[in-house]
Amino acid sequence: MDRMERLTRYAGIFLGVFALFAALRITQGVTAPLAVAFVVGVILSPLSDRTDRLGLPHVVGALLSLFVTLLVIGMIAASAQPLIAQLLDAAPRIWIDVQNAVQMFQRMVAGFSQMSEGLSDALSPPADAFSSDSGGDGGGGEEEEGLESMVPTMADALLYAPSVAGQVLIFIGGLFFFLLTRVDIYNWAARRLAIPEERAELAMRLQRAEKLVARYFLTITVINFCEGALVALLLHVIGMPGAILWGFAAFLLNYLLYIGPAILAVSLIFGGFAVFSDWHAFLPLAAYLLVNTMEGQFVTPSLIGRHTAVNPLLVFLALVFGMWLWGPVGGIVAIPLLLWVLKLNDGRPVAQAPRS
């Protein structure tokens, strides 16, 4: 009977957790910006604590932190706007370069004639499509038409504008009110989730977890910025077009541990073959791998420290689950949330198994 009760309890816990994550995925339009607001609020907690120590009201610290957040987002958007415009202007050329790179890979496996012909038919338009129109203009028009179909139109932007604006407002409101009442939230959690003898310890664990996440994210941001700048410099030296854009991509994608660098490495392979020839095509990839290896093996471990060391499998699973749950936003907030949960349980006494 005891075993049946345990199985029933475990089944109930499993169904409850499954229902919780299903609800988070269904309501990602609301829960994702709230999760980002929580993570940003934890990151900005040192600034709020500094205003509290100066004797200023909580609302001043919350407004100051919110202003700093919006200012940083605005600066990133302003700096990224020229790069995005440059990318859109160069999109037709990049599209043709990618097709040329794919065709080059096809020629490398020319021994497999049937496979090569199948890939050629699937990845590139047939040769007679270019010769059927006068002067070969028809083929270029089809490529441009196919490319334009992938670029978001003004109608698409207007369609998604209300949803994006709503999520931005949810993020701003959630961030402000969390910063304004986070001390009260921690005290409430300590009263509700712990017995009277452990409330003080739980409050201390919440503060330690908050400081750890803030220190981790700020340090990672500095490291990613330096890595992106160095990648852009090296790519510019070797003559890679759009070096600043590649560096900006390296800065952003490095927040997605394992997955982001892999995506950028594959992109640099195609970009290298589209620009260079022979073995020089691997120079962009080699430059990025050199910088990323130095960052991953020496810089990050020395600056972050062993107190943030997490099992790589657990990090990977958190990334995959976060991206499945909330997309790229989930991948960014997955690691801070994981560190917060692990630090919150750090030092917690382990329950002894009942003796039979």
C-alpha positions in Angstrom: 0.0 0.0 0.0 2.9 2.4 0.8 4.4 1.7 -2.6 1.1 2.4 -4.3 0.8 5.7 -2.4 4.3 6.7 -3.4 3.7 5.9 -7.1 0.4 7.9 -7.0 2.2 10.8 -5.4 5.1 10.7 -8.0 2.5 10.4 -10.8 0.7 13.5 -9.5 4.0 15.4 -9.2 4.9 14.5 -12.8 1.5 15.5 -14.2 1.7 18.7 -12.2 5.1 19.6 -13.6 4.1 18.6 -17.1 0.9 20.8 -16.9 3.0 23.7 -15.5 5.5 23.6 -18.4 2.7 23.2 -20.9 1.0 26.3 -19.5 4.3 28.2 -19.7 4.7 27.3 -23.3 1.1 28.1 -24.2 1.3 31.5 -22.4 4.8 32.3 -23.6 3.6 35.7 -24.8 3.2 36.7 -21.2 5.5 34.4 -19.2 8.6 35.0 -21.5 8.7 38.8 -21.0 8.1 38.3 -17.3 11.0 35.8 -17.0 13.2 38.2 -18.8 12.1 41.0 -16.4 12.9 38.8 -13.5 16.4 38.0 -14.8 17.1 41.6 -15.7 15.8 42.7 -12.2 18.2 40.2 -10.5 21.1 41.5 -12.7 20.3 45.1 -11.7 19.8 44.3 -8.0 23.3 45.7 -7.1 22.2 49.1 -8.4 19.0 49.0 -6.4 20.9 48.0 -3.3 23.3 50.9 -3.8 20.4 53.4 -3.9 18.9 51.8 -0.8 22.2 52.2 1.1 22.2 55.9 0.1 18.9 56.3 1.9 16.8 56.8 -1.3 13.3 55.4 -1.6 12.8 52.1 -3.3 10.9 53.8 -6.1 14.0 55.9 -7.0 16.1 52.8 -7.3 13.5 51.0 -9.4 13.1 54.0 -11.7 16.8 54.4 -12.1 17.3 50.7 -12.9 14.5 50.8 -15.4 16.0 53.9 -17.0 19.4 52.2 -17.3 17.8 49.1 -18.9 15.8 51.1 -21.5 18.9 53.2 -22.2 21.1 50.1 -22.8 18.4 48.5 -25.0 18.1 51.7 -27.0 21.8 52.0 -27.5 22.0 48.4 -28.7 19.1 49.0 -31.1 20.6 52.2 -32.4 24.0 50.5 -32.9 22.4 47.4 -34.5 20.2 49.4 -36.9 23.0 50.3 -39.4 24.2 46.7 -39.3 20.7 45.4 -40.0 20.3 47.9 -42.8 23.7 46.8 -44.2 22.6 43.2 -44.0 19.4 43.8 -45.8 21.1 45.7 -48.5 23.7 42.9 -49.0 21.1 40.2 -48.7 20.9 39.5 -52.5 24.7 39.2 -52.8 24.8 37.0 -49.7 22.1 34.8 -51.1 24.1 34.3 -54.3 27.3 33.7 -52.4 25.7 31.1 -50.3 24.4 29.4 -53.4 27.9 29.5 -54.9 29.3 28.0 -51.7 26.8 25.2 -51.8 27.7 24.5 -55.5 31.3 24.4 -54.5 30.6 21.8 -51.9 28.7 19.8 -54.5 31.7 19.9 -56.8 33.9 18.5 -54.0 31.7 15.4 -54.0 31.6 15.2 -57.8 32.4 11.5 -57.6 28.9 10.8 -56.4 27.3 12.0 -59.6 23.8 11.1 -58.9 23.9 12.6 -55.4 25.5 15.7 -56.8 22.8 16.1 -59.5 20.1 15.6 -56.9 21.6 18.3 -54.7 22.0 20.6 -57.6 18.4 20.2 -58.6 17.2 20.8 -55.1 19.5 23.7 -54.1 19.9 25.7 -57.3 17.5 26.5 -60.2 18.0 24.5 -63.4 20.3 25.9 -66.1 17.6 26.4 -68.6 15.7 28.7 -66.2 18.5 31.3 -66.8 18.6 30.8 -70.6 14.8 30.8 -71.2 14.5 34.5 -70.6 16.3 37.1 -72.6 19.7 38.2 -71.4 19.4 35.8 -68.3 17.3 38.4 -66.4 14.6 35.9 -65.5 16.9 33.8 -63.3 18.0 36.8 -61.3 14.4 37.9 -61.0 13.4 34.6 -59.6 16.3 34.7 -57.1 15.3 38.2 -56.0 11.7 37.1 -55.8 12.5 34.1 -53.6 14.7 36.3 -51.4 12.0 39.0 -51.1 9.5 36.4 -50.0 11.7 35.6 -47.0 12.2 39.2 -46.0 9.5 40.5 -43.6 7.2 43.1 -45.3 5.6 46.1 -43.8 2.3 44.2 -43.5 4.0 41.6 -41.4 5.5 44.3 -39.2 2.1 45.9 -38.7 0.6 42.5 -37.9 3.1 41.7 -35.2 3.4 45.2 -33.8 0.6 45.0 -31.2 1.9 41.7 -29.9 5.5 43.0 -29.6 4.3 46.2 -28.0 2.3 44.3 -25.5 5.3 42.1 -24.6 7.4 45.2 -24.2 4.9 46.7 -21.8 4.7 43.5 -19.8 8.5 43.5 -19.6 8.7 47.1 -18.5 5.9 46.7 -15.9 7.3 43.4 -14.6 10.8 44.8 -14.2 9.7 48.0 -12.5 7.4 46.3 -10.0 9.9 43.5 -9.3 12.6 46.0 -8.5 10.2 48.0 -6.4 9.0 45.1 -4.3 11.7 42.4 -4.6 12.7 42.7 -0.9 9.0 42.1 0.1 8.8 39.2 -2.4 11.8 37.6 -0.8 10.4 38.0 2.7 7.0 36.7 1.6 8.7 33.6 0.0 10.7 33.0 3.2 7.6 33.1 5.3 5.6 30.9 3.0 8.2 28.3 2.0 10.2 27.7 5.1 9.5 26.9 8.7 10.2 29.7 11.2 13.7 28.3 12.1 14.8 28.4 8.4 13.3 31.6 7.2 16.4 33.7 7.8 18.6 31.1 6.0 16.2 31.0 3.0 16.3 34.8 2.8 20.1 34.7 2.8 20.1 32.0 0.1 17.8 34.2 -2.0 20.3 37.1 -1.7 23.3 35.0 -2.5 21.6 33.6 -5.6 20.7 37.1 -6.7 24.3 38.3 -6.3 25.7 35.2 -8.1 23.4 35.7 -11.1 24.2 39.4 -11.3 27.9 38.9 -11.1 27.7 36.1 -13.7 25.7 37.9 -16.3 27.6 41.2 -16.0 30.9 39.4 -16.3 29.7 37.3 -19.3 28.5 40.5 -21.0 31.9 42.1 -20.7 33.6 38.8 -22.0 31.1 38.6 -24.9 31.7 42.2 -25.9 35.5 41.7 -25.9 35.2 38.5 -27.9 32.9 40.1 -30.5 35.3 43.0 -30.9 38.3 40.7 -31.3 36.4 38.5 -33.8 35.5 41.6 -35.8 39.1 42.8 -35.8 40.6 39.5 -36.9 38.0 39.1 -39.7 38.7 42.6 -40.8 42.5 41.8 -40.9 42.0 38.7 -43.1 39.7 40.7 -45.4 36.3 39.2 -44.5 33.4 41.5 -45.6 31.0 42.6 -42.9 33.5 42.1 -40.1 31.6 44.3 -37.7 28.4 42.4 -38.4 30.1 39.1 -37.7 31.5 40.5 -34.5 28.1 41.7 -33.4 26.7 38.2 -34.2 29.5 36.6 -32.1 28.6 38.9 -29.2 24.9 38.0 -29.3 25.3 34.3 -30.0 27.8 33.7 -27.3 25.0 34.1 -24.8 23.7 30.7 -26.1 26.4 28.4 -24.8 27.4 25.6 -27.1 24.5 26.3 -29.5 25.3 29.9 -30.4 29.0 29.3 -31.2 28.1 26.2 -33.3 25.6 28.3 -35.4 28.2 31.0 -36.0 30.9 28.5 -36.9 28.7 26.9 -39.5 27.8 30.3 -40.9 31.5 31.3 -41.1 32.2 28.1 -43.1 29.7 29.2 -45.7 30.8 32.8 -45.6 34.4 31.8 -46.0 33.7 29.7 -49.1 31.6 32.5 -50.5 34.4 35.0 -50.2 37.7 33.2 -50.4 39.0 30.2 -52.4 41.2 27.2 -51.6 42.3 26.9 -48.0 41.8 30.6 -47.4 38.1 29.8 -47.0 38.8 28.3 -43.6 40.5 31.4 -42.3 37.3 33.1 -40.9 36.4 29.9 -39.1 39.9 29.5 -37.7 40.0 33.0 -36.5 36.7 32.6 -34.6 37.7 29.2 -33.2 40.9 30.7 -31.9 39.2 33.5 -30.1 36.3 31.3 -28.8 38.7 28.6 -27.5 40.8 31.2 -25.7 37.6 32.6 -24.1 36.2 29.3 -23.2 39.3 27.7 -21.8 41.1 30.6 -20.1 39.2 33.8 -19.9 35.8 32.7 -18.7 37.0 30.1 -16.1 39.4 32.6 -14.6 36.9 35.4 -14.3 33.8 33.4 -13.4 35.4 31.0 -11.0 34.6 27.6 -9.8 31.6 28.7 -7.7 29.6 28.9 -10.9 30.8 25.6 -12.4 27.8 23.6 -13.6 27.6 20.2 -15.2 27.9 20.8 -19.0 25.1 18.3 -19.7 22.8 20.2 -17.3 23.7 23.5 -19.1 23.0 21.9 -22.5 19.7 20.5 -21.3 18.7 23.8 -19.8 19.5 25.6 -23.1 17.6 23.1 -25.2 14.6 23.2 -22.9 14.6 27.0 -22.6 14.8 27.4 -26.4 12.0 24.9 -26.8 9.9 26.7 -24.2 10.4 30.3 -25.2 12.6 30.4 -28.3 15.9 32.4 -28.3 14.7 34.4 -25.3 14.4 31.1 -23.3 18.0 30.2 -24.4 19.3 33.5 -23.0 17.5 33.3 -19.6 18.0 29.6 -19.2 21.5 29.8 -17.7 20.8 32.6 -15.3 17.7 30.9 -14.1 19.6 27.6 -13.7 22.3 29.3 -11.7 19.7 31.0 -9.5 18.0 27.7 -8.8 21.3 25.9 -8.1 22.6 28.6 -5.8 19.2 28.8 -4.0 19.6 25.1 -3.1 23.3 25.5 -2.2 23.8 24.7 1.4 20.3 23.4 1.9 20.3 20.4 4.1 19.6 17.1 2.3 16.7 15.2 3.6 17.6 11.8 5.0 15.9 8.8 3.4 13.5 7.0 5.8 14.8 3.8 7.2 12.9 0.7 6.4 
